[in-house]
Amino acid sequence: MRKLLFYTVMLCSNLMFGQSLSQDADGFSTIILPSTNFNLDIADNEANFNFATYLRKNKKPLKASESGWLIGGDLKGKVENEIASIFSGGNVATNAEANFVFGRKGYKEWLNDDDQIRKTKLEKEKKKIDLEIDNTRQKYYEFLESLLNKKEIDSVIYKTAFYYLLENNEEVAKEIKESLDLIKAELNEVPIEERKYDPTVLDVIVGKRTDKFKRDLGDSRLKSKSINDLEREKTKFFFHKIYFRGGLNGSNFKFDLGQDSTTVESRFEERDFNGWNAELGYNIQYMDDHFFGFSYQLRQTNNLSDLEEQEFTLVTKDTTITDGQFTSSTSVKAFSGEYEEFKSHSLNFDYVWVTPIKDKDNNTSDVFLAINPYIRHRIYDGSKKLKNNTVLGVALNAFSSKKQKIMAGLSIQTNDLFRVHDDEEPVLRDRIGIGLIARFSFSGISAEKKED
């Protein structure tokens, strides 16, 4: 088992593309996102590597709206004396787990019925206005052309009126209109016999025809903006993925046989446990900030984490010395209690809401807060001591969307929500579980974004 975990770590060091927005006090989450993370649970002395990524499509990164394949994995270990005990063992125990992840991602978007009706109505109105604009534009061009051909206006006025008609910027259009008015005022001061054309023509150019065209053009733009707003703001979308996660878990520990013994070897037994786990899960990311995770997990496991850890000291006296005495001692750490191996069924649900943290000027930063309530219902098959129980908890995690940023989190959970073990001696050692997470991200976690 130790060799397996060692080779897994060496392989994963070249693959890591991370996992989750959050985790419970046991280091578990049903929500998987592309990134690379190293998590250290300070409260429970657990280390966890997570990685996941989407396979490239046609040698290019997978687009948000494209379906694709997910691969990844995670490695988790119990730190008893040092981080190295995850890989090579320690004085008390090596609890380690290696998993792989394989899944399929999809994307869907839609409009609500009411929004679709409104959008269709706006599109019809816009189509009608655009047709009127085209007719007005054509008639206006013909009008200007006829005035130019009859030499009632010159090319300067023609171009000025033409640009006024096309100008999108209201301030610039106003300046062009003022220039036309200025030309008209100058013409009024020219004697009639010297005029090349009648200034009243400019009243038509800058009057009803032009103003109507500009009003219609403005209405069309408003309709376009409303349609675009519906598309952008009212369109509902979600990313979803189904995944399978499975692997091996193992532990190596000394167990106190609890009997009178004359030697350390007869009192303590070295035990190895090799288990496995398989999980089928489903993730939904609704819009940009809501995440849901569901999974069913089956584990071949043990109750090592609920046994009592004790330190024993063996004292040996040297009886060959007559003047005083010499003693030597040997310390042994071991677990004691009723040890069991069994299958555990777990139904898991996570919800994560992600919100940006604003700075003192109310500007959005790249730091986000993830609020994660979760529930786990566990069914034990083959355990004499453990009854089916429910875990309820909440985790708070701060993370940065940029790379190479330190992240941290806190989780608190009740390990026996309905108190099914209240009438017995403590079976679950901690009624309340607390996790303090120090996390380093090798690649920034970011929620998937809808393409514009």
N, C-alpha and C positions, 0 to 999 in steps of 0.2 A: 504493500500500500504506500509506504514512504517513497519507494522508487517511482511509483506511478505519479505521485504528487510532484516529485522533483522534476521529472521529465515534462509534466504538464506546465509547471512554472516556466521552464526554459522555452517551451513552445509558445506560451501565452505572451512572453515578453516581447515577441515580435508581432503579435496580433492585436494587442489591446486597443479596443475602440469603445469601451465603457458601457454603463448600463442605466442607472436609475436616478430619478429625481429625489427619491427618498427611500427610507427603509425602516422597518420596525425595530424593536429592541433586540430581536434575534438576528438582525442583519438581513432580513428577507423582504422582497418586494415583488409584486406581480406586474409592475409597469417597467417596460424595457425601452430605453431610448439610446440612439447611437452616441457614444462618448467613451472615454477611458477614465476609470476612477480607482483610486486606492483609498479604502475607508478603514479607519482605525477606531474601534469602539472603546473609548477610554474607560467607560464604566464596567464593561464586561470583558475587557482584554481580548477582543476579537479583531482580526484583520481580514479584509475582504477586497479582492481584486475583481472588478467587473469590466467586461468589454463586450461590445456588440457593434456590428456595422452592416450596411446594406451592400450586397454584391453589385459591382458596376454592370451597367447595361450597355452593350455595344462599345465597351471600353470607355464609357463616360459615366460620371456620377449619376446615380438614380435621381430623376426629377421628382418633385413632391407629388405630382399628380399621377406618377407611374406606379404600377404594381411591381413588386420586386421581392427578392429573397433576403432574409435576415440570417446572419450567422454570428456566433459569439460564444461566450462562456463566462464562468466565474470560478474563483478559487477562494475558499474561506478556511481560516484556521484559528484555533484557540491559542492564545498566547499565555503561557503559564509563567515562564521565567524570562523569556526573551522572544523577540520576533522570530528568531531562527528556529524555535520549537515548532513553528508551523511546518517546517520542511524536514527537520532532522530529529525531532523528538525532544522531550524535556524530562525532568525528574518526576513529574506527576503524570502528565498525559499528553498525548498528541491527538487532538480532535481536528480532523481536516476533511475537506470536501472539495471535489472537483466536478464541475458540471459543464456541459456544452449546451448551446441554445441554437435552435434552428426554427425559422418561421417564415411566414409569408405576409407581406404588407399590401394594403389596398387603399384606395381613396374614393370618396364620393361627395358630390355636392348637389344641392337642390334649392328651389325656391318654395316658400310656403304658398298655399293656394291663393290667399289674399294678395300676396306680393306679386304672384304671377298674373293675376287679373289686372292689378294696377299697372304692372309693367306693359302688358298687352295694350291697355287703353292708352298709355303714354306713347307707345310706339305708333299707334294709329294716328293720334293727334300730331305727333311730330312728322309723320309721313305727309299728312295733309298740309301742314305749315310749310314743309320743305318744297312741296309742289307749288304752293303759292309764291314762295320766294324765287323759285326758278322762273316762273312766269313773269313775275315783277322784274327780276334781274334782266331777262331777255328784252322785255319791253323798254326798260330803262336804257339798256345799251343801244337799242334801235333809236330811241329818242335822242340820245347824245350824238349818235352817228349822223342822224338827219340834221341836227343843229350845226354840227361841224361841217357837213357837206354844203349846207346853205350859207356857210360863213357867218352864221349868227353867233357862234362862239369860236374861239381859237383853241389851239391845242393845249395851251396852259390851263384854261378853264375845263376843257375836256378831261385832262389827266387829273386835275384836282377833284372834280366831281367823281371820277372813276375810283380814285383811291379812297375818297370819303365813303363811297359805297362799300368798299371791301374791308375797310379798316376794322379790326377786332377790338382794339384798345379804345375805350371811350374817351380818354383824355386826348389821344391823338386825333380821333374823329372830331372832337370839339374844336381843336386847333385848325383842322382842315376846313370845317364849316365856317369858322371865323375868317379864314383867308378868302373864302368865296364871298362872304358878306362884305369884306374889305374891297374886293374887286367891284362889287355892285355899287358900293358907295363912291368909288372913284369914277365909275361910268356915269353916275348921276351928275357929276360936275362937268362932264364933257358935253359940249353943245350937240344937239340932236343931229345936225347935219354932218358932224365929224365922227359920230359913233359908227363902229363896225357892226354892232348888234345892239339889241334893246336890252337894257338892264333887267327888264321884267322877266326875261328868260331865266335869270338866276333865281328868281322867286320860285320858279318851277323846279329848278335843279335842287335847291336847298329846302324846298317846301314839302308839299304833301307826298309827292312820289318818293323822295328820298327818305323822309321820316317814316313813312309806312314800311318801306323796305327794311329800315333799321329796326323798327319795332318787331316786324316778323322775324328778322334774323335773331333778335334778342330772345323772343319766345321760343324759337327753335333750340337755341343754346340752353335755355332753362330746362326744356324737356329732355335734352341730351344729358344734362347734369343729373336730373332726377332719375333717369334710366340708369346712368352709371352708378349713382348712389345706391340704387336698389341692387344692382349687380354686386357692388363691392361690400355694402354694409348689410344688406338683407339676405344675401345668399348664405345658406347654411352649408357647412361642410364638416367632414370628419375623416381622420385617418384611422385605419384599424388594422390589426394584425393578429393572426393566430400563431401560436408558437408551441414548440415542445422543448422542455428543458429536462435534462436527466444526467445522471452521473453516479459517482461512487463517494461514499463517506466512510471514514474509518477512525478508530481510536486505539491507542496503546497505553495501558495504565497498570499500576499496581493496585491490587484489591486485597483488603484486609479480611482474612478468613475468620477473624474473631474467635480464635481458639488458643488454648495454652500451648505454647511452643517453646522449644529450646533454641531454635535458630531462626534467623530472619527468613530463610528460604521456606521453612515450614509454616511461618505465620502469614507471609504475603505471597500472593500469586500474581505472576505477570500474565496479563490477559490482552488479547488482540480481538478487535471487533471489526468486521468488514461488512458494511451495509451498502445500500443503493437507494436511489430515489428517482422518481419519474413524475413529471408535471405537464399538464396540458392547460394552456392559458389563452386568454383573449384580451386584447387591449383596444381601447377606443380613445382617441384624442379628439374631443369635440371643440371646434373653433380653435382659438389659439391658447386657451388657458384652462381647459377642463380635461382631466385625464381619469379614465376608469380602467381598472384591472380586475379580472376574474380568473381564478385557476382552481384546478383540482390536483392535489399532490398525493402520491403514495410513497411512503418511505419504509425501508427496513432499517430500524434504528434501535436505540437503547435509552435507558434513563440515567446515563452517566452524569448529566448536568444537574440532576436532582439528588445525587448521592452526597454524602457529607465528606468533605476533604479534611483529613487529619494528618498531623505530623507526629510520628512516633520516634522515641529516642531509646536506643539500646545501649545500656551502660555496662561495661565489662571491667571487673576489678582484677588487679594483679595480686594474687594471693601469695606470691613468692617473696614479697617484700615484708620483712618483720617490723621494720621501723617506719610506721606510717603506711600509707597505701597509695597506689596509683590506679587511676581509672581512665578508660577511654570510652568514647561514645560514638554511635553511628545513628544518624537521623534518616528516617524513611518517611516519605510522604505517600499516602495511599488513600483510596476511597473506601468508605464502609457504608453498609446498609443493604437493603434487599435489591440486588441487581437483577434487571430484566432485559430481555431482548424481545422486540415485538414489531408489528406493522402499525404504522400510523397513517390514517386517512385525514386529509386536511382540505377544507373548503375555504378559499381565501378571497377577500375583496378589498381593494384599495380605491380611494378617491383622492386625487390631488388637484388642488386649485393653485395656480401659479399667478402671482401678482408682482409687478415691478415695484421696487422700493424707490421712492422719490427723494431727491436731495432737498436741502433747505430752501432752494429756489423753486421747488415744486417741479423740477425737471426729472424726467425718467432716466435712471442710470442703467448700467448693464448688470446690476445686482438684483436678484429676484428672491422672493420668499415663496417657498412651497409648503402649503398646509395640507397634511395628509392624515385624515382619519382612516382607520382600517379595522377589519374584523377577520378573525380566524376561528373556524370551528373545527375541532380536532376529535377524531374517533380513533380509539385505541383497540387494536385487534391482537389479543394474546397477552395483554397486561393484566396482572392481578391487582395492582395497586392503583393504576390510573383509570379514572372514569372519563367519559366523554366530556369535554369542557370547551368553553368559548373564551377567546382572547379579544379584548376591545382596547384600542389605543389610538393615540394621535402623535404624529411626528411633525416637527417644524424644521425646515432645512433652508439655509441661505446658500445661494450659489451664484456664480458669475457665468454669464454667457461667453465670456472671453476665455481664451486658453491660459493654462498655467496659473490658475488662481486657487488660493486656499479656500475651502468651503467647510462649513460646519453644520451640525444638526443636533437636535434633541428629540428623544422619543420617550413616552411614558405609556405604560399599558398595564391593565389588570389581566393576570394570567388565568383567572378563574371567575369570569363575569358573574355566573349564576351560583357560585359558592358551593359547588357539588362536593368539595372535599372538606367542608367546614367541620363536619362531625368526626373527622378522623385526625390522626396525627399528621403533621405537615407532610404532604406528599410533593406538592410543587413548592420548592423552597422559598421562592419569592412571590408573594401575592401580587406585588406591584413590581414590574420590571422597568428599568430606566436605562436608556442608551444615550451615551454622549459620543457624538461622531466627529472626529477630525478627518477631513477628506481632502485629498489632493487630486485635481483633475489634470490628466495629461492632455486631454482635448475637451474643449468647453461643451457642457451640456446645453442644448438648445432645442426648444420645441419645434416640430416641423411647421413650416409656414405654407400657407396657400399661395400658389403662384398667381401673379397679377395677369 
